[in-house]
């Protein structure tokens, strides 16, 4: 699986290359700014782009804007945003465009190589991954919205859904049965007033509601 890395810190970029290569990825390009990232994606057509949120010249949201442009031009390219701090609006921006094959992680997650590679591989395979700290912050700021209808356990399940876990993964994390997970998810759908649809689509809608975005 081919990957492009966009990170202006040379040390971190070198580290990311090694981590991805250890995980079985082929890093076909490594760049340090958004224009070079877009050019590399057009040239190499990778399955994955690992993108720093803040890059030259202004070090604000160049990476986010480049990620959105990649998703517009090549929807099949998975994108993982890397950030130094929790900036939930960037996660919402990316996920409001499409929830398949997207992730938002803090850079500190790279230290746990095994978990980081598993998360990136999951996103590259079409999944979604949100950093646990982003999820925690979203939970803290919630008030007076449909999420308040959820029980603590249902909120735990929804948080793990937002992190990209499957039903099996949620069951293992919470030490409950998969049938219990399925029941909690159905309750979440009902309490969030999600329209009848296939379970995959409603799962996406639940995560978007969790992020505070809207999508019909």
N, C-alpha and C positions, 0 to 999 in steps of 0.2 A: 504494500500500500504506500503510495507516494505522498509526501508531505512537504509543505512550504512553511518556513518559520519567519515571522516578522517581529524582531525585537532589537531595540537600539542599544541595549547593554551587551557589549561583546561577551563578557563572562557568562551571563545568563544564556545568551544565544548559543554559545559553545556547549553549555551544559544541556540545553534542550535538545540540541542535535544528538548528543551522546545518549540521552535518555530515550529519545524516540528510536534511535538505531538499535539500542538494547531491546526495545519492545517490538522489533521486527519491521519498523517503518523504514522506507527509503527517503531520506531528506534530499530532495532534488534542487532546493534553493534555500538560501538564508539571506535575509535582507534587513535593512535597518530603518526603512521609511515606507509610508503608504503607497506612493507612486511605484516604487520598486516592487512592492508586494503585488499590486494589481498586474504589473507587467509579468511577474513571475508566474502568477496564476494563469494568465492568458497563454504564456509560452509552454508551461509544463502540464497544465490541466490536472492538478493533484486531486487526490481524494480528500485531503485534509489541509486546512490552513490554520496554523497556530499563531495568534495575533495579539501583540501587546496593545492595550487600550490606548495608551499615550505614547505618541511617537513624534519625531521632528516634523515640522519646525516649531509648532506651538505647544506641543506636549499636552494637548487637551483631549480631543476625541477623534484624532486622525484614524486610529485603529478601528474604532467602532464604525465610522463612516466607510472605511475601506471594506470592512466585513459585510456591511449591508450592500455595498456595491457588488462584492463577490457573489453574494446570495442572489442578487438581481440578475447578474450576467450568467452565473453558473449555479443554478439552484441545487445541483447534485453535489457540490463541494461542501463538505462539512467544515464548520468554523468553530474554533474554541478561542474565546477571548481570555486573555490573562491580564489581571489587574493587581496593583500593589495594595489597593484598599478596596473596601466594599463600596461600590457605586451602583446601587440597584437599578438606577434609571437606564444604565447601559445594558444590563441584562434584559430589562423590559423592552428596550428598543430592538434588540436583536430577536427576541422571542416573539414580539408582536408581528414581525414580518413572516416568520415561519418557525415552527418548533421542531422540525425534523433535522437532525444532524447539526445541532447547535449546543454550545456549552459556554459557561462563564465560571472561571476559577480564579482563586487568588494564587499569586505566584508562589506562596509558601507551600502550596500543595505539591510542588515539584520535588520537595525533599523526600516525600514518601513515593519513591520511584514506582513500586509495584502498583499502588493504588492509582497514581497519576496515569500510568500507562493504561490500566484497565479502564479508567474513566474516558481517556482520549479515544481508546479503541471503541468504546461504546458509542461515543458521539460520531466517530467515523462510520460506524455501522448504521447510522440513522437515528440514534437515540438523542436524549436531551440530558444535560448535566448542569446543575446549579451548585455553586460552592455552598457548603453547609452554613457558613457565616452569612451569606446573602439570604438564605432561607430563614435563619434565625432573626435577622433584622426585619425582614418582611413580616414575620409573625409578631414581633414586638410593636410595630406601628399600626397594626390592625385595630380598628374600632368602628362600631356602628356600620357594619357591612354584613353581607350574607355569611361570611366566614365565622361570624360570632355564633351562628347556629350550630356549628360543629362541636362535637365533644372533644375533649383533650386527645383521645385516641384517634379520632378521625382527623384531627389537625396534624398529629404525628404521621399518619398515613399520607396525607396530602403533601406534607413537607418532604417526605421521602420520594413521592411521585415527582415533585418538582426537581429533586436532585437527580432524577433519571432512573431510579430503581424499578425493577420489574416486580410483579406480585410476589415472585419467589424471594427476591432480594428483600422486599419489605417484610415478609413473613420471618425470614431469618434474622433481620435486624431487630424486630420487635418481639421475637420469640413467640409468635402466634401461628396458627395454621393458615394455609393459603385460602381456605374457605372463609375464614374470619376476615382476611384481607379483602376478599371479593365482596363480602357483606358490607364492610366499612366503606369501600369505594362506591358501592351502589347507594349507600346512605348519603355520601358526599354529593353524588350526582343529584339526588333528590333535593337535598337541602340547599344546593346552589341553584336550583331551578334550571338545570341544563336541559336543553331540548332533546327529545328522543332522537338518537342517532346511533351509529356503531360505537362500541365501547372505546375504540381507539380515538375517535374524534372527540368524544365527551371527556376522555382523559386529558386531551390537549386543552379543551375549553376550561377544565378545572384548574389546570396549571396556569393558564392565562388569567383566570379570575384571581388566583392566588397572587399573581404578580401585579394585579391592579390594572391590567390592560383589558381592552374589549375587542371582541372579534365575533362576527356572526357566522 
